[in-house]
Amino acid sequence: MNERPLILLTNDDGVYAKGLKEVTEVMRLFGDIVVVAPDSPRSGMSHAITVDRPLRVNKLEEEDGLTIYSCTGTPVDCVKLACNQLLDRLPDFVISGINHGANSSVSILYSGTMGGAIEGCIHGIPSIGFSLNDYDTDADFGRSKMAVARIFQVVVEHGLPDGVCLNVNIPKGDVKGINFCRQTRGKWEEEFEHRTDPHGRSYYWLTGYFNNAEAEARDTDDFALKNGYVSVVPVTIDLTAYQAFQHMKTWKF
């Protein structure tokens, strides 16, 4: 009898986040689960690792088919520790999320959720980052759990190419379907509110809005989300701009 797959879960909202608990329920249908997640929210950590202080890990729960650890580091730290210290073998899959809030378009570059998935991909493990377009800490994950299960089933059946992971974003509310998409071109227009604390010292609070550079394009993750579809974007860990070679080959140094 084949042993059940070993599935590593992490996130950037912290080990106690509702999205992580919900995806744990789904993944237990498919295999044995080890959760290694930050001990508190680490949103916006991207692919950050901890190099200036020791990492500490605390086992919170252990039962048949499920072990949960909290870690003082980032999502990437969590995956690294799991693969190098906490597990007796590499996991068969890495799942990051379900994030509270979307990680479409350029947000992937800032996302701790996708940092965890990309780290799994670097280790050669089929990896998926899941996000729900709802920032509420008590968001309804009922429909998103069905999308998670279906997408994971397809990855189990077909696998993923080497060096490729998936960035999956799920709309809030009704889900009309699941679409393969490309990443929307756009950027966050940062604004900083200048404030003064009670001691008279200045500080700045980041705000801003997303500027979609191709709002009418119908094949992007942002368009899919806004129209009730789950967006599935294949993401590569190779950042080489191959299309630039032709343009740059005449350059002289």
C-alpha positions as CSV (number, residue, x, y, z in Angstrom):
1,M,0.0,0.0,0.0
2,N,1.4,3.4,-1.0
3,E,2.0,5.9,1.8
4,R,0.0,9.0,1.8
5,P,1.6,12.1,0.3
6,L,3.4,14.4,2.7
7,I,2.1,18.0,2.3
8,L,3.9,21.0,3.8
9,L,1.7,24.0,4.6
10,T,2.7,27.5,5.4
11,N,1.3,31.1,5.1
12,D,2.1,34.7,5.8
13,D,-0.9,35.6,7.9
14,G,0.4,33.5,10.8
15,V,-0.2,30.1,12.2
16,Y,-3.5,31.0,13.8
17,A,-5.1,32.6,10.7
18,K,-8.4,31.2,9.5
19,G,-7.2,30.7,5.9
20,L,-4.5,28.3,7.1
21,K,-7.0,26.4,9.2
22,E,-9.3,26.1,6.3
23,V,-6.7,24.9,3.8
24,T,-5.5,22.4,6.4
25,E,-8.9,20.8,6.4
26,V,-8.9,20.5,2.6
27,M,-5.3,19.1,2.4
28,R,-6.0,16.4,5.1
29,L,-8.2,14.8,2.5
30,F,-5.2,14.2,0.3
31,G,-2.3,13.4,2.6
32,D,-0.4,13.8,5.8
33,I,0.1,17.4,6.8
34,V,2.9,19.3,8.4
35,V,2.2,23.0,9.1
36,V,5.2,25.3,9.6
37,A,3.9,28.9,9.7
38,P,5.0,32.2,11.3
39,D,4.0,32.8,14.9
40,S,2.4,36.1,13.9
41,P,1.5,37.8,10.6
42,R,4.4,38.3,8.1
43,S,2.5,39.9,5.2
44,G,4.7,41.7,2.6
45,M,7.8,39.6,3.5
46,S,8.2,38.5,-0.2
47,H,11.2,36.1,-0.2
48,A,12.8,37.5,2.9
49,I,14.9,35.3,5.1
50,T,16.1,35.8,8.7
51,V,19.9,36.4,9.0
52,D,20.2,38.7,12.0
53,R,18.8,36.5,14.8
54,P,18.2,32.9,15.6
55,L,15.0,31.1,14.6
56,R,12.9,29.4,17.1
57,V,10.3,26.7,16.5
58,N,7.5,25.6,18.8
59,K,5.4,22.4,18.2
60,L,1.8,23.4,18.8
61,E,-0.1,20.2,18.0
62,E,0.6,16.7,16.9
63,E,-1.9,14.0,16.0
64,D,-2.2,11.2,13.4
65,G,-1.6,12.8,10.1
66,L,-1.2,16.4,11.3
67,T,1.7,18.2,13.0
68,I,1.7,22.0,13.5
69,Y,4.7,24.2,14.3
70,S,5.0,27.9,14.8
71,C,8.2,29.7,13.7
72,T,9.6,33.1,14.6
73,G,10.7,33.6,11.0
74,T,9.3,34.4,7.6
75,P,7.3,32.1,5.3
76,V,10.5,31.3,3.4
77,D,12.2,30.5,6.7
78,C,9.4,28.2,7.5
79,V,9.8,26.2,4.3
80,K,13.6,26.1,4.6
81,L,13.5,24.9,8.2
82,A,10.9,22.2,7.3
83,C,12.9,20.9,4.3
84,N,16.2,21.0,6.1
85,Q,15.5,20.2,9.8
86,L,11.9,19.4,10.8
87,L,11.0,16.7,8.2
88,D,12.7,13.4,7.7
89,R,12.2,13.7,3.9
90,L,11.2,16.4,1.4
91,P,7.5,17.0,1.2
92,D,5.6,15.9,-1.9
93,F,3.8,19.2,-2.2
94,V,4.1,22.7,-0.6
95,I,0.9,24.7,-0.2
96,S,1.0,28.3,1.0
97,G,-2.1,30.2,2.1
98,I,-5.0,30.6,1.9
99,N,-4.0,34.2,2.1
100,H,-6.5,36.8,3.4
101,G,-6.4,39.2,0.4
102,A,-5.5,38.8,-3.3
103,N,-1.9,38.4,-4.6
104,S,-2.6,39.1,-8.3
105,S,-0.5,41.1,-10.7
106,V,2.7,42.7,-9.3
107,S,1.6,41.9,-5.7
108,I,3.3,38.6,-6.2
109,L,6.6,40.4,-5.8
110,Y,5.7,41.5,-2.3
111,S,3.7,38.5,-1.2
112,G,5.0,36.4,1.7
113,T,2.4,33.8,0.6
114,M,4.1,33.4,-2.8
115,G,7.5,33.6,-1.2
116,G,6.7,30.4,0.6
117,A,5.4,28.7,-2.6
118,I,8.4,29.9,-4.6
119,E,10.8,28.5,-2.0
120,G,9.1,25.1,-2.3
121,C,9.6,25.4,-6.1
122,I,13.3,26.1,-5.6
123,H,13.5,22.9,-3.7
124,G,12.0,21.1,-6.7
125,I,8.7,20.5,-5.0
126,P,5.3,21.1,-6.7
127,S,4.1,24.2,-5.0
128,I,1.0,26.4,-5.0
129,G,0.2,29.7,-3.4
130,F,-3.5,30.3,-2.7
131,S,-5.1,33.7,-2.0
132,L,-8.7,34.8,-1.4
133,N,-9.7,38.3,-2.5
134,D,-11.1,39.1,1.0
135,Y,-9.1,40.8,3.7
136,D,-11.5,40.0,6.5
137,T,-9.9,38.0,9.3
138,D,-13.2,36.0,9.4
139,A,-13.6,35.7,5.7
140,D,-15.9,33.0,4.3
141,F,-13.6,30.3,2.7
142,G,-16.4,27.9,1.8
143,R,-16.2,28.4,-2.0
144,S,-12.5,28.9,-2.0
145,K,-11.9,25.5,-0.4
146,M,-13.7,23.8,-3.3
147,A,-11.4,25.6,-5.8
148,V,-8.3,24.6,-3.7
149,A,-9.3,21.0,-3.8
150,R,-10.0,21.0,-7.6
151,I,-6.7,22.8,-8.5
152,F,-4.7,20.5,-6.2
153,Q,-6.3,17.4,-7.8
154,V,-5.2,18.6,-11.2
155,V,-1.7,19.3,-10.1
156,V,-1.5,15.8,-8.5
157,E,-2.8,14.3,-11.8
158,H,-0.5,16.3,-14.2
159,G,2.4,17.6,-12.1
160,L,4.1,20.9,-12.7
161,P,7.1,21.7,-15.0
162,D,10.5,22.1,-13.3
163,G,11.0,25.6,-11.9
164,V,7.3,26.4,-12.1
165,C,4.8,27.0,-9.3
166,L,1.2,28.3,-9.3
167,N,-0.1,31.7,-8.1
168,V,-3.9,31.1,-7.5
169,N,-6.3,33.9,-6.6
170,I,-9.9,33.2,-5.7
171,P,-12.7,35.8,-6.0
172,K,-14.8,36.7,-3.0
173,G,-18.3,35.3,-3.3
174,D,-19.6,33.1,-6.1
175,V,-17.0,31.4,-8.3
176,K,-17.9,31.1,-12.0
177,G,-15.0,28.9,-13.0
178,I,-11.2,28.5,-13.1
179,N,-9.1,30.3,-15.7
180,F,-5.4,30.0,-16.7
181,C,-4.2,33.6,-16.9
182,R,-1.2,35.8,-17.2
183,Q,-0.1,38.4,-14.7
184,T,-1.6,41.8,-15.1
185,R,0.7,44.6,-16.0
186,G,0.4,47.4,-13.4
187,K,1.9,48.8,-10.3
188,W,1.0,50.0,-6.8
189,E,1.0,53.8,-6.6
190,E,2.3,54.3,-3.1
191,E,1.3,57.1,-0.9
192,F,2.5,57.8,2.6
193,E,0.5,59.6,5.3
194,H,2.8,61.8,7.4
195,R,1.8,61.6,11.0
196,T,3.1,62.7,14.4
197,D,3.2,60.5,17.4
198,P,2.3,61.7,21.0
199,H,6.0,62.5,21.6
200,G,6.1,64.8,18.6
201,R,8.1,62.5,16.4
202,S,7.3,62.0,12.7
203,Y,6.3,58.7,11.1
204,Y,4.8,57.5,7.8
205,W,2.0,55.1,7.1
206,L,1.9,53.4,3.8
207,T,-1.3,53.7,1.8
208,G,-2.0,53.7,-2.0
209,Y,-3.9,52.1,-4.8
210,F,-3.3,49.7,-7.6
211,N,-2.9,51.2,-11.1
212,N,-3.9,48.6,-13.7
213,A,-2.1,49.3,-16.9
214,E,-4.3,47.1,-19.0
215,A,-7.8,47.3,-17.4
216,E,-9.5,46.1,-20.6
217,A,-7.4,43.0,-21.2
218,R,-9.4,39.8,-20.7
219,D,-6.7,37.3,-20.3
220,T,-5.2,38.6,-17.0
221,D,-5.5,37.5,-13.4
222,D,-7.0,40.9,-12.4
223,F,-9.7,40.6,-15.0
224,A,-10.6,37.1,-13.9
225,L,-10.9,38.1,-10.2
226,K,-13.1,41.1,-11.0
227,N,-15.4,38.9,-13.1
228,G,-15.8,36.0,-10.6
229,Y,-13.2,33.6,-11.9
230,V,-10.3,31.9,-10.1
231,S,-7.1,33.0,-11.7
232,V,-4.3,30.4,-12.1
233,V,-0.9,32.0,-13.1
234,P,2.1,29.7,-13.7
235,V,5.1,31.4,-12.1
236,T,8.7,30.7,-13.0
237,I,11.7,31.0,-10.6
238,D,14.0,31.8,-13.5
239,L,13.9,35.6,-13.8
240,T,16.0,35.8,-16.9
241,A,14.4,38.1,-19.5
242,Y,15.1,35.9,-22.5
243,Q,13.1,38.2,-24.8
244,A,15.7,40.9,-24.1
245,F,18.6,39.0,-25.6
246,Q,17.8,40.0,-29.2
247,H,17.6,43.6,-28.3
248,M,20.8,43.6,-26.2
249,K,23.0,41.4,-28.4
250,T,24.4,44.5,-30.2
251,W,25.5,46.2,-26.9
252,K,29.2,46.8,-26.4
253,F,30.8,46.8,-23.0
